[in-house]
Amino acid sequence: MGSVYTINRGVSKPIVFKGLKAQYIAYLAIGLVLLLILFAILYICGVGLMLVLPLILGLGAGLFFMVFRLSHRFGEHGLKKYWARRSVPRTLKFRNRGLFIRLKGGARW
């Protein structure tokens, strides 16, 4: 009989599978599909199997390492928050005070 894995721990909790949280499961799946496509392309192009196999295995190990590291470092929503925080400017510079006057309801421009 096959192994049984628990995937969902509750109604309002995120999906957790073997330590991977939420969207990292999808990142790992997409990475594995891309590695499979890369293997097929290299094999069809005639690159030697002794070169292709270690390359794909190394990239696969790197993929697993990076996805698990990101999952444990950032958690469920932390990576999206990290990307969002990087896109916010450090400072805002205004050359005149017209914007603030319009916000206050003062003079119309």
C-alpha distances in whole Angstrom, upper triangle without the diagonal:
4,7,9,13,16,18,21,23,26,28,31,29,28,25,23,20,20,24,25,27,28,30,28,25,27,29,26,25,28,29,26,27,31,30,28,31,33,31,32,36,36,35,37,40,40,39,38,34,35,37,34,31,33,34,31,29,32,32,28,29,32,30,27,30,32,30,29,32,33,31,32,35,36,33,33,36,38,38,39,42,43,43,46,48,48,50,52,56,57,61,62,66,68,72,73,73,73,69,70,73,71,68,71,72,76,77,76,76
4,7,10,13,15,18,20,23,25,28,26,25,21,20,17,17,20,21,24,24,26,25,21,23,25,23,21,25,25,23,24,27,26,25,28,30,28,29,33,33,32,34,37,37,36,35,32,33,34,31,28,30,31,28,26,29,29,25,25,28,26,24,26,29,26,25,29,30,27,28,32,32,30,29,33,34,34,36,38,39,40,42,44,45,46,49,52,53,57,59,62,65,68,70,69,69,66,66,69,68,65,67,69,72,74,72,72
4,7,10,13,16,17,21,23,25,23,22,19,17,14,13,17,18,21,22,24,22,19,21,24,21,20,24,24,22,23,27,26,25,28,30,29,30,33,34,33,35,38,38,37,36,32,33,34,31,28,29,30,27,25,27,27,24,24,26,25,22,24,26,24,22,26,27,24,25,29,29,27,26,30,31,31,33,36,36,37,39,41,42,44,46,49,51,54,56,60,62,66,67,67,67,63,64,67,65,62,65,67,70,72,70,70
4,7,10,12,14,17,19,22,20,19,16,14,12,12,16,17,19,20,22,21,18,20,23,20,20,23,24,22,24,27,27,26,29,31,30,31,34,35,34,36,39,40,39,38,34,35,36,33,30,31,32,29,27,29,28,25,25,27,25,22,24,26,23,22,25,26,23,24,28,28,25,24,27,29,30,31,34,35,36,37,39,41,42,44,48,49,52,54,58,60,64,65,65,65,61,61,64,63,60,62,64,67,69,68,68
4,6,9,11,14,17,19,17,16,12,11,8,9,12,13,15,16,18,17,14,17,20,18,17,21,22,20,22,25,25,24,27,29,29,30,33,34,34,36,38,39,38,37,34,35,35,32,29,30,30,27,25,27,26,23,22,24,22,19,21,23,20,18,22,22,19,20,24,24,21,20,24,26,26,28,30,31,32,34,36,37,38,40,44,45,49,50,54,56,60,62,61,61,57,58,61,59,56,59,60,64,66,64,64
4,6,7,11,13,15,13,13,10,9,7,9,11,13,13,14,17,17,14,17,20,18,18,21,23,22,23,26,27,26,29,31,31,32,35,36,36,38,41,41,40,40,37,37,37,35,32,32,32,29,27,29,28,24,24,26,23,20,22,23,20,18,22,22,18,19,23,22,19,18,22,24,25,26,28,29,31,32,34,35,37,39,42,43,47,48,52,54,58,59,59,59,55,55,58,57,54,56,58,61,63,62,62
4,7,9,12,13,11,10,6,6,5,8,10,10,10,11,13,14,11,14,16,16,15,19,20,19,21,24,24,25,27,29,29,31,33,34,35,36,39,40,39,39,36,37,36,33,31,31,31,28,26,28,26,23,23,24,21,19,21,21,18,17,20,19,16,17,21,20,17,15,18,21,22,23,25,26,27,29,31,32,34,35,39,40,44,45,49,51,55,56,55,55,52,52,55,53,50,53,54,58,60,58,58
4,6,8,10,8,7,5,6,8,11,12,12,11,10,14,15,13,15,18,18,18,21,22,22,23,26,27,27,30,32,32,33,36,37,38,39,42,43,42,42,39,40,39,36,34,35,34,31,30,31,29,26,26,27,24,21,23,23,19,18,21,20,17,18,21,20,16,14,17,20,21,22,24,26,27,28,30,32,33,34,38,39,42,44,48,50,53,54,54,53,50,50,53,51,48,50,52,55,57,56,56
4,7,9,6,8,7,8,10,12,12,13,12,12,16,17,15,18,20,20,21,24,25,25,27,29,30,31,33,35,35,37,39,40,41,43,45,46,45,45,42,42,42,39,37,37,36,33,32,32,31,28,28,28,26,23,24,24,21,19,22,21,17,18,21,20,16,14,18,20,22,23,24,26,28,28,30,32,34,35,38,39,42,44,48,50,54,55,54,54,50,50,53,51,48,50,52,55,57,57,57
4,6,5,8,9,10,13,16,15,16,14,13,17,18,17,19,22,22,23,25,27,27,29,31,32,33,35,37,38,39,41,43,43,45,47,48,47,48,45,45,45,42,40,40,39,36,35,35,34,31,31,31,28,26,27,27,23,22,24,23,19,20,23,21,17,15,18,21,23,23,24,26,28,28,30,32,34,34,38,39,42,43,47,49,53,54,52,52,48,48,51,49,46,48,50,53,56,55,55
4,6,8,10,12,15,18,18,17,15,14,17,19,18,20,22,23,23,25,28,28,29,31,33,34,35,37,38,39,41,43,44,45,47,49,48,49,46,47,46,43,41,41,40,37,36,37,35,32,32,32,29,27,29,28,25,24,26,24,21,22,24,22,18,16,18,21,23,22,23,26,28,27,29,32,33,33,37,39,41,42,46,48,51,52,51,50,46,46,49,47,44,46,47,51,53,52,53
4,7,9,12,15,19,18,17,14,12,15,18,18,19,22,23,23,25,27,28,29,31,33,34,35,37,39,40,41,43,44,46,47,49,48,49,46,47,46,43,41,41,40,37,36,37,34,32,32,32,29,27,28,27,23,23,24,22,19,20,22,19,16,13,15,18,20,20,20,23,25,24,26,29,30,30,34,35,38,39,42,44,48,48,47,47,43,43,46,44,40,42,44,47,50,49,50
4,7,9,12,15,14,13,10,10,13,15,15,17,19,20,21,23,25,26,27,29,30,31,33,35,36,37,39,41,42,43,45,47,45,46,43,44,43,40,38,38,37,34,33,33,31,29,28,28,25,23,24,24,20,19,21,19,16,16,18,16,13,10,13,16,18,18,19,21,23,23,25,27,28,29,33,34,37,38,42,44,48,48,47,47,44,43,46,45,41,43,45,49,51,50,51
4,6,10,13,12,10,7,6,9,11,11,13,15,16,17,19,21,22,23,25,27,28,29,31,32,34,36,37,38,40,41,43,42,42,40,41,39,36,35,35,33,31,30,30,28,25,25,25,22,20,21,20,17,16,18,16,13,14,16,14,10,8,10,13,15,15,17,19,20,21,23,25,26,27,31,32,35,37,40,43,46,47,46,46,43,43,46,44,41,43,45,48,50,49,50
4,7,10,10,8,6,5,9,10,9,11,14,14,14,17,19,19,21,23,24,25,27,29,30,31,33,34,35,37,39,40,39,40,37,38,37,34,32,32,31,28,27,28,26,23,23,23,20,18,20,19,15,15,17,16,12,14,17,15,12,9,12,15,16,17,19,21,22,23,25,27,28,29,33,35,38,39,43,45,49,50,49,49,45,46,49,47,44,46,48,51,53,52,52
4,7,6,6,5,6,10,9,8,12,13,13,14,17,18,18,20,23,23,24,27,28,29,30,32,34,34,36,38,40,38,38,35,36,35,32,30,30,29,26,25,25,24,21,20,21,18,16,17,17,13,12,15,14,10,12,15,14,11,10,13,15,16,18,19,21,22,24,25,27,28,30,34,35,38,40,44,46,50,51,51,51,47,47,51,49,46,48,50,53,55,54,54
4,5,5,7,9,11,10,8,11,13,11,12,16,16,16,18,21,21,22,24,26,26,28,30,31,32,34,36,37,35,35,32,33,32,29,27,27,27,24,22,23,22,18,18,19,16,13,15,16,13,11,15,15,11,13,16,16,13,12,16,18,18,20,22,23,24,26,28,29,30,32,36,37,41,42,46,49,52,54,53,54,50,50,54,52,49,52,54,57,58,57,57
4,6,9,11,13,11,10,13,14,12,14,17,17,16,19,21,21,22,25,26,26,28,30,31,31,34,36,36,34,34,31,31,31,28,26,25,25,22,20,21,20,17,16,17,15,12,13,15,12,10,13,14,11,12,15,16,14,14,18,19,19,21,23,24,25,27,29,30,32,34,37,38,42,44,47,50,53,55,55,55,52,52,55,54,51,54,56,59,61,60,59
4,6,10,12,10,10,13,14,12,15,17,17,17,20,22,22,23,26,27,27,29,31,32,33,35,37,38,35,35,32,32,32,29,27,26,26,23,21,21,20,17,16,17,15,12,12,13,11,8,10,11,8,8,12,13,10,11,15,16,16,19,20,20,22,24,25,27,29,31,34,35,38,41,44,47,50,52,52,52,49,49,53,51,48,51,53,56,58,57,57
4,7,8,6,6,10,10,9,11,14,14,15,17,19,19,21,23,24,25,27,29,30,31,33,34,36,34,34,31,31,30,28,26,25,24,22,20,20,19,16,15,15,13,10,11,11,8,7,10,9,6,8,11,11,9,9,12,13,13,16,18,18,19,22,23,24,26,28,31,32,36,38,42,44,48,50,49,50,46,47,50,49,46,48,51,53,55,54,54
4,6,6,7,10,11,11,13,15,16,17,19,21,21,23,25,26,27,29,31,32,33,35,37,38,36,37,34,35,33,31,29,28,27,25,23,23,21,19,19,18,15,13,14,13,10,9,11,10,6,8,11,10,7,6,9,11,11,13,15,16,18,19,21,22,24,26,29,30,34,36,39,42,45,47,47,47,43,44,47,46,43,45,47,50,52,51,51
4,6,6,8,10,11,12,14,15,17,18,20,21,23,24,26,27,29,30,32,33,35,36,38,36,37,35,36,34,31,30,30,28,25,25,25,22,20,20,20,17,15,17,15,12,12,14,12,9,11,13,11,8,6,8,11,11,12,14,16,17,18,20,22,23,25,28,30,33,35,38,41,44,46,45,45,42,42,45,44,41,43,45,48,50,49,49
4,5,5,6,9,10,11,12,14,16,17,19,20,21,23,25,26,27,29,30,32,33,35,34,35,33,34,32,29,28,28,26,23,23,23,20,18,19,18,15,14,16,14,10,12,13,11,9,12,14,11,10,7,9,11,10,10,13,15,14,16,19,20,21,23,27,28,32,33,37,39,42,44,44,44,40,41,44,42,40,43,44,47,49,47,47
4,5,5,6,9,10,10,12,14,15,16,18,20,21,22,24,26,27,28,30,31,33,31,32,30,31,29,26,25,24,23,20,20,19,17,15,15,14,11,10,12,10,6,8,10,8,6,10,12,10,9,8,10,11,10,12,15,15,15,17,20,20,22,24,27,29,32,34,38,40,43,45,45,46,42,43,46,45,42,45,47,50,51,50,49
4,5,5,6,9,10,11,12,14,15,17,19,20,21,23,25,26,27,29,30,32,30,31,29,30,28,25,24,24,23,19,19,19,17,14,15,15,12,11,13,12,8,9,13,11,9,12,15,14,12,11,13,15,14,15,18,19,19,21,23,24,25,28,31,33,36,38,41,44,47,49,49,49,45,46,49,48,45,48,50,52,54,53,52
4,5,5,6,8,10,11,12,14,15,17,18,20,21,23,24,26,27,29,31,29,30,28,29,28,25,24,24,22,19,19,20,17,15,16,16,12,12,15,13,10,12,15,13,12,15,17,15,14,12,14,16,14,14,18,18,18,20,23,23,24,27,30,32,35,37,40,42,45,47,47,47,44,45,48,46,44,47,48,51,52,51,50
4,6,5,6,9,10,11,12,14,15,16,18,20,21,22,24,26,27,29,27,28,26,27,26,23,22,22,20,17,17,17,14,12,14,13,9,10,12,10,7,10,12,10,10,14,15,14,13,13,14,15,12,13,17,17,16,18,21,21,22,25,28,30,33,35,38,40,44,46,46,46,43,44,47,45,43,46,48,50,52,50,49
4,6,5,6,9,10,10,12,14,15,16,18,20,21,22,24,26,27,25,26,24,25,23,20,19,19,17,14,14,15,12,10,11,11,7,7,10,9,7,9,12,11,11,14,16,15,15,14,16,17,15,16,20,19,19,22,24,24,25,28,31,33,36,38,41,44,47,49,49,50,46,47,51,49,47,50,52,54,55,54,53
4,5,5,6,9,10,11,12,14,15,17,19,20,21,23,24,26,25,26,23,25,24,20,19,20,18,15,15,16,14,11,13,14,10,10,14,13,10,13,16,15,14,17,19,19,18,17,18,20,17,18,22,22,21,24,26,26,27,30,33,35,39,40,43,46,49,51,51,51,48,49,52,50,48,51,53,55,56,55,54
4,5,5,6,9,10,11,12,14,15,17,18,20,21,23,25,24,25,23,25,23,20,19,20,18,15,16,17,13,12,14,14,10,12,15,13,11,14,17,15,15,19,20,19,19,18,19,20,17,18,21,21,20,22,25,24,25,28,31,34,37,38,41,43,46,49,49,49,45,47,50,48,46,49,51,53,54,53,51
4,5,5,6,9,10,10,12,14,15,16,18,20,21,23,21,22,21,22,20,17,16,17,14,11,12,13,10,8,11,10,7,9,12,11,9,13,15,14,15,18,19,19,19,18,20,20,17,18,22,21,20,23,25,24,25,29,31,33,37,38,41,44,47,49,50,50,46,48,51,49,47,51,52,55,56,54,53
4,5,5,6,9,10,10,12,14,15,16,18,20,21,20,21,18,20,18,15,14,15,13,10,11,12,10,7,10,11,8,9,13,13,11,14,16,16,16,19,21,21,21,20,22,23,20,22,25,24,23,26,29,28,29,32,35,37,40,42,45,48,50,53,53,53,50,51,55,53,51,54,56,58,59,58,56
4,5,5,6,9,10,11,12,14,15,17,18,20,19,21,19,21,19,16,15,17,15,12,13,15,12,10,14,15,12,13,16,16,14,17,20,19,19,22,24,24,23,22,24,25,22,23,26,26,24,27,30,29,30,33,36,38,41,43,45,48,51,53,54,53,50,52,55,53,51,54,56,58,59,57,56
4,5,5,6,9,10,10,12,14,15,16,19,17,19,18,20,18,14,15,16,13,10,13,14,11,10,14,13,11,13,16,15,14,18,20,19,20,23,24,24,24,23,24,25,21,22,26,25,23,26,29,27,28,31,34,36,39,41,43,46,48,51,52,52,48,50,53,52,50,53,55,57,58,56,54
4,5,5,6,9,10,10,12,14,15,17,15,16,15,16,14,11,11,12,10,7,9,10,8,7,11,11,9,12,15,15,14,17,19,19,20,23,24,24,25,24,26,26,23,24,28,26,25,28,30,29,30,34,36,38,41,43,46,48,51,53,54,54,51,53,56,54,53,56,58,60,61,59,57
4,5,5,6,9,10,11,12,14,16,15,16,14,16,15,11,11,13,12,8,11,13,11,10,13,15,13,14,18,18,17,20,22,22,23,25,27,27,27,27,28,29,26,27,30,30,28,31,34,32,33,37,39,41,45,46,49,51,54,56,57,57,54,56,59,57,55,59,60,62,63,61,59
4,5,5,6,9,10,11,12,14,14,16,15,17,16,12,13,15,13,10,13,15,13,12,16,17,15,17,20,20,19,22,24,24,24,28,29,29,29,28,29,30,26,27,31,30,28,31,34,32,32,36,38,41,44,45,48,50,52,55,56,56,53,55,58,56,54,58,59,61,61,59,58
4,5,5,6,8,10,11,13,11,14,13,15,13,9,11,13,10,8,12,13,10,11,15,15,14,16,19,19,19,22,23,23,25,27,28,28,29,29,30,30,26,28,31,30,28,31,33,31,32,36,38,40,43,44,47,49,52,54,56,55,52,54,58,56,54,58,59,61,62,60,58
4,6,5,6,8,10,11,10,11,10,12,11,7,8,11,9,7,10,12,11,11,14,15,15,17,19,20,20,23,24,25,26,28,30,30,31,30,32,32,29,30,34,32,31,34,36,34,35,39,41,43,46,48,50,53,55,58,59,59,56,58,61,59,58,61,63,65,65,63,62
4,6,5,6,8,10,10,12,11,14,13,10,11,14,13,10,14,16,14,14,18,19,18,20,23,23,23,25,28,28,28,31,33,33,33,33,34,34,31,32,36,35,33,36,38,36,37,41,43,45,48,50,52,54,57,59,60,60,57,59,62,60,59,62,64,66,66,64,62
4,5,5,6,9,9,12,12,15,13,10,12,15,13,12,15,17,15,16,19,20,19,21,24,24,24,27,28,28,30,32,33,33,34,34,34,35,31,32,36,34,32,35,38,36,36,40,42,44,47,48,50,53,55,57,59,59,56,58,61,59,58,61,63,65,65,63,61
4,6,5,7,6,8,9,12,10,7,10,12,10,10,14,15,14,15,18,19,18,21,23,23,24,27,28,28,30,33,33,34,35,35,35,35,32,33,37,35,33,36,38,36,37,41,42,45,48,49,51,54,56,59,60,60,57,59,62,61,59,63,64,66,66,64,62
4,5,5,6,7,7,11,10,7,9,13,12,11,14,16,16,16,19,21,20,22,25,25,26,28,30,31,32,34,35,36,37,36,38,38,35,36,39,38,36,39,41,39,40,44,46,48,51,52,55,57,59,62,64,63,61,63,66,64,63,66,68,70,70,68,66
4,5,8,10,10,14,13,11,13,16,15,14,18,20,19,19,23,24,23,25,28,28,28,31,33,33,34,37,38,38,39,38,39,40,36,37,41,39,37,40,43,41,41,45,47,49,52,53,55,58,60,62,64,64,61,63,66,64,63,67,68,70,70,67,65
4,6,9,11,14,12,11,14,17,15,15,18,20,19,20,23,24,24,26,28,28,29,32,33,33,35,38,38,39,39,39,40,40,37,38,41,39,37,40,42,40,40,44,46,48,51,52,54,57,58,61,63,63,60,62,65,63,62,66,67,69,69,67,65
4,6,9,11,11,10,13,15,15,15,18,20,19,21,24,24,25,27,29,29,30,33,34,35,36,39,40,40,41,41,42,42,39,40,43,41,39,43,45,42,43,47,48,51,53,55,57,59,61,64,66,66,63,65,68,67,66,69,70,72,72,70,68
4,6,9,7,7,10,12,11,12,15,16,16,18,21,21,22,24,26,27,28,30,31,32,34,36,37,38,39,39,40,40,36,38,41,39,37,41,43,40,41,45,46,48,51,53,55,58,59,62,64,64,62,64,67,65,64,68,69,71,71,69,67
4,5,5,6,9,11,11,12,14,16,17,18,20,21,22,24,26,27,28,30,32,33,34,36,37,39,39,40,41,41,38,40,43,41,39,43,44,42,43,47,49,50,53,55,57,60,62,65,67,67,64,66,69,68,67,70,72,74,74,72,70
4,5,5,6,9,10,10,12,14,15,16,18,20,20,22,24,25,26,28,30,31,32,34,35,37,37,38,39,39,36,38,41,39,38,42,43,41,43,46,48,50,53,55,57,60,62,65,67,67,64,66,69,68,66,70,71,73,74,72,70
4,6,6,7,9,11,11,13,15,16,17,19,20,22,23,25,26,28,29,31,32,34,35,37,37,38,40,39,36,39,42,39,39,42,44,42,43,47,48,50,53,55,57,60,63,66,67,67,65,66,70,69,67,70,72,74,74,73,71
4,6,6,6,9,10,11,13,14,16,17,18,20,22,23,25,26,27,29,30,32,33,34,36,37,38,37,34,36,39,37,36,39,41,38,40,44,45,46,50,52,54,57,59,62,64,64,61,63,67,65,64,67,69,71,71,70,68
4,6,5,6,9,10,11,12,14,15,16,18,20,21,22,24,26,27,28,30,31,32,33,34,35,35,32,34,37,35,34,37,39,37,38,42,43,45,48,50,52,55,58,60,62,62,59,61,64,63,62,65,67,69,69,67,65
4,5,5,6,8,10,10,12,14,15,16,18,20,21,22,24,26,27,29,30,31,32,33,34,34,31,33,36,35,34,37,39,37,39,42,44,46,49,51,54,57,59,62,63,63,60,62,65,64,62,66,67,69,70,68,67
4,6,5,6,8,10,10,12,14,15,16,18,20,21,22,24,26,27,28,30,31,32,33,33,30,32,35,33,32,36,37,36,37,41,43,44,47,50,52,55,57,60,62,62,59,61,64,63,61,65,67,69,69,68,66
4,6,5,6,8,10,11,12,14,15,16,18,20,21,22,24,26,27,28,29,30,32,31,28,30,33,31,30,33,35,33,34,38,40,41,44,46,49,52,54,57,58,59,56,58,61,60,58,62,63,65,66,64,63
4,5,5,6,9,10,10,12,14,15,16,18,20,21,22,24,25,26,27,28,29,29,26,28,31,29,28,32,34,32,33,37,39,40,44,46,48,51,54,57,58,58,55,57,60,59,57,60,62,64,65,63,62
4,5,5,6,9,10,11,12,14,15,16,18,20,21,23,24,26,26,27,29,29,26,28,31,29,29,33,34,32,34,38,40,41,45,47,50,53,55,58,59,60,57,58,61,60,58,61,63,65,66,65,63
4,5,5,6,9,10,11,12,14,15,16,18,20,21,22,24,25,26,28,27,24,27,30,27,27,31,32,30,32,36,37,38,42,44,47,50,53,56,57,57,55,56,59,58,56,59,62,64,64,63,62
4,5,5,6,9,10,10,12,14,15,16,18,20,21,22,23,24,25,25,22,24,27,25,24,28,29,27,29,33,35,36,39,42,44,47,50,53,54,54,51,53,56,55,53,56,58,60,61,60,58
4,5,5,6,9,10,11,12,14,15,16,18,20,21,21,22,24,24,21,24,26,25,24,28,29,28,30,33,36,37,41,43,46,49,51,54,55,55,52,53,57,56,53,57,59,61,62,60,59
4,5,5,6,9,10,11,12,14,15,17,18,20,21,22,24,23,21,24,26,24,25,28,29,28,30,33,36,37,40,43,46,49,52,54,55,56,53,54,57,56,54,57,59,61,62,61,60
4,5,5,6,8,10,10,12,14,15,16,18,19,21,22,21,18,21,24,22,22,25,26,25,27,30,32,33,37,39,42,45,48,51,52,52,49,50,54,53,51,54,56,58,59,58,57
4,5,5,6,8,10,11,12,14,15,16,17,18,20,19,16,19,22,20,20,23,25,23,25,29,31,32,36,38,41,44,47,50,50,51,48,49,52,51,49,52,54,56,57,56,55
4,6,5,6,8,10,11,12,14,15,16,17,19,19,17,19,22,21,21,24,26,25,27,30,33,34,37,40,43,46,49,51,52,52,49,50,54,52,50,53,55,58,59,58,57
4,6,5,6,9,10,11,12,14,15,17,19,18,16,19,21,19,20,24,24,24,26,29,31,32,36,38,41,45,48,50,51,52,48,49,53,52,49,52,55,57,58,57,56
4,6,5,6,8,10,10,12,13,15,16,15,13,16,18,16,16,20,21,20,22,25,28,28,32,35,38,41,44,46,47,48,45,46,49,48,46,49,51,53,55,54,52
4,5,5,6,9,10,11,11,12,14,13,11,14,17,15,16,19,20,20,22,25,28,29,33,35,38,41,44,47,47,47,44,45,48,47,45,48,50,52,54,53,52
4,5,5,6,8,10,10,12,14,14,13,16,18,17,18,21,22,22,24,27,30,30,34,37,40,43,46,48,49,49,46,46,50,49,46,49,51,54,56,55,54
4,5,5,6,8,10,12,14,12,11,15,16,15,16,19,20,20,23,25,27,28,31,34,37,41,44,46,46,47,44,45,48,47,45,47,50,52,54,53,52
4,6,5,6,7,10,11,9,8,11,13,11,13,16,16,16,19,21,24,25,29,31,34,38,41,43,43,44,41,41,45,44,41,44,46,49,50,50,49
4,6,6,5,7,10,9,8,12,13,13,14,17,18,19,21,23,26,27,31,33,36,39,43,45,45,45,42,42,46,45,42,45,47,49,51,50,50
4,6,6,9,11,10,10,14,15,14,16,19,19,20,23,24,27,27,31,34,37,40,44,46,45,46,43,43,47,46,43,45,48,51,52,52,51
4,6,10,11,8,9,12,12,11,14,16,16,17,20,21,24,24,28,30,34,37,40,42,42,43,40,40,44,43,40,43,46,48,50,49,49
4,7,7,4,5,9,9,8,11,13,13,14,17,19,22,22,26,28,32,35,38,40,40,41,37,37,41,40,37,40,42,45,47,46,46
4,6,5,7,10,10,11,13,15,16,17,20,21,24,25,28,31,34,37,41,42,42,42,39,39,42,42,38,41,43,46,48,47,47
4,6,8,9,10,12,13,14,16,18,20,21,24,26,29,31,34,37,40,42,41,42,38,38,41,40,37,40,42,45,47,46,46
4,6,6,6,9,10,11,12,15,16,17,21,22,25,27,31,33,37,38,37,38,34,34,38,36,33,36,38,41,43,42,42
4,5,5,6,9,10,10,12,15,16,19,20,23,25,29,32,35,37,36,37,34,34,37,36,33,36,38,41,43,42,42
4,5,5,6,9,10,11,13,15,18,19,23,25,28,31,34,36,36,37,34,34,38,37,34,37,39,41,43,42,41
4,5,5,6,9,10,11,13,17,18,21,23,27,29,32,34,34,34,31,31,35,34,31,34,36,38,40,39,38
4,5,5,6,9,10,11,14,16,19,21,24,27,30,32,32,32,29,29,33,32,29,31,34,36,38,37,37
4,5,5,6,9,10,13,14,18,20,24,27,30,32,32,33,30,30,34,33,30,33,35,38,39,39,38
4,5,5,7,9,12,14,18,19,23,25,29,31,31,32,28,29,33,32,29,32,35,37,38,37,36
4,5,5,7,11,13,16,17,20,23,26,28,28,28,25,26,29,28,26,29,31,33,35,34,33
4,5,5,9,10,13,15,19,21,25,27,27,28,24,25,29,28,25,28,31,33,34,34,33
4,6,8,9,13,15,18,21,24,27,27,28,25,26,30,29,27,30,32,34,35,35,33
4,6,9,12,13,16,19,22,24,25,25,22,24,27,26,24,27,30,31,32,32,30
4,7,9,10,14,16,20,22,22,23,20,20,24,23,21,24,27,28,30,29,28
4,6,7,10,13,17,19,20,21,18,19,23,23,21,24,26,27,28,28,27
4,7,10,14,17,19,20,22,19,19,23,24,22,24,27,28,29,29,28
4,7,10,13,15,16,18,16,16,20,21,19,21,24,25,26,26,25
4,7,10,12,13,15,12,13,17,17,16,18,21,22,23,23,21
4,7,9,11,13,12,13,16,17,16,18,21,21,21,21,20
4,6,7,9,8,10,12,14,14,16,18,18,18,18,16
4,7,9,10,11,13,15,16,17,19,18,17,18,16
4,6,8,9,10,12,13,15,16,15,14,15,13
4,6,6,6,9,10,11,13,11,11,13,12
4,5,5,6,9,10,11,9,9,9,8
4,5,5,6,9,10,10,10,10,10
4,5,5,6,9,9,10,11,12
4,5,5,6,5,7,8,10
4,5,5,6,6,7,8
4,5,8,10,10,12
4,6,9,11,13
4,7,8,11
4,7,10
4,7
4
